[in-house]
């Protein structure tokens, strides 16, 4: 596949993902102060359920294209040692590390924000995929920390992506 097409697809997915996180931090958090915690808990719970169903459409291709490009760069530079010895390689590896941190936040979010009602393996999988429970089970006390952390990772990734081509 043409490298520029992969890059374009990767960037579109990144815009959707990081943009959605930015919207949650920059728009939802200030609204929380206006509508109160009880209403916010209900709104965020239903938004969270929708996010868990739609984000994967951007997140999965984002990571597939990211890994594809990363390992392509490593291979084209003659291996990991020669790749990491360049500023581009170091910055891209740092970017990948931050991206894995962001993926960890995304993947664990149903367990950070919600308590699964079933302790079985099937119950945990169902909870991970569709977020079981109700608004009363949503942990809004963790909203701010996790979203600011995710936004920080997202902005750091964007900055590193730009720096890779400047240095």
ZITANOR-V473512 format. One record per residue. N is the residue number from 1. SS is DSSP state (h for helix, s for strand, l for the rest). Layout:
N&SS  N&SS
This chain:
1&l  2&l  3&h  4&h  5&h  6&h  7&h  8&h  9&h  10&h  11&h  12&h  13&h  14&h  15&h  16&h  17&h  18&h  19&h  20&h  21&h  22&h  23&h  24&h  25&h  26&h  27&h  28&h  29&h  30&h  31&h  32&h  33&h  34&h  35&h  36&l  37&h  38&h  39&h  40&h  41&h  42&h  43&h  44&h  45&h  46&h  47&h  48&h  49&h  50&h  51&h  52&h  53&h  54&h  55&l  56&h  57&h  58&h  59&h  60&h  61&h  62&h  63&h  64&h  65&h  66&h  67&h  68&h  69&h  70&h  71&h  72&h  73&h  74&h  75&h  76&h  77&l  78&l  79&l  80&h  81&h  82&h  83&h  84&h  85&l  86&l  87&h  88&h  89&h  90&h  91&h  92&h  93&h  94&h  95&h  96&h  97&h  98&h  99&h  100&h  101&h  102&h  103&h  104&h  105&h  106&h  107&h  108&h  109&h  110&h  111&h  112&h  113&h  114&s  115&l  116&l  117&l  118&l  119&l  120&l  121&h  122&h  123&h  124&h  125&h  126&h  127&h  128&h  129&h  130&h  131&l  132&l  133&l  134&l  135&h  136&h  137&h  138&s  139&l  140&h  141&h  142&h  143&h  144&h  145&h  146&h  147&h  148&h  149&h  150&h  151&h  152&h  153&h  154&h  155&h  156&h  157&h  158&h  159&h  160&h  161&h  162&h  163&h  164&h  165&l  166&l  167&l
